[in-house]
Amino acid sequence: MTATQSPVTVHRFTMRFSSTPRGARLARRMCEHCLDAWGVPYDSEPHDAVTLVAAELCANAVRHGHVAGRDFRLRLTVTPATPATPATRTVRIEVTDTRGERVPRLPTTTTDDAEGEGEGGRGLLLVEALADRWGCAPRPDGPGKTVWAEYTVG
């Protein structure tokens, strides 16, 4: 007797965007659309949280990871529930830029930011508060880094 596995659907979206505020806005809108199409409906708490995390990571790629003439990449993945956790799915957001020497860090105060100018830095505090996990890794396919976050959808 052979055991059969039921098909598993992993939703994926990957696209490069111009490293501009307009590119970051378009990436956020694409994230919103994909989440809704994959069963994380508009105006739900998980949808809003994941969209905000994606928006912050994209904005950071534009502001801190910009290299002239280079785009950033957004990858969004939703993995299905498992037999061990049938009621949950994991959304993973990855934003890759080509500037590897500027690694994200949480500000030490609410007025601290990457340049010490006190004008930003709160975006990563939002990512830290909303995401279940987040981090940064060197880009495997060239110069730069990938900042990622995961959110468990119940």
Secondary structure, 3 states (H helix, E strand, C coil): CCCCCCCCCCEEEEEEECCCHHHHHHHHHHHHHHHHHCCCCCCCHHHHHHHHHHHHHHHHHHHHCCCCCCCEEEEEEEECCCCCCCCCEEEEEEEEECCCCCCCCCCCCCCCCCCCCCCCCHHHHHHHHHCCEEEEEECCCCCCEEEEEEEEEC
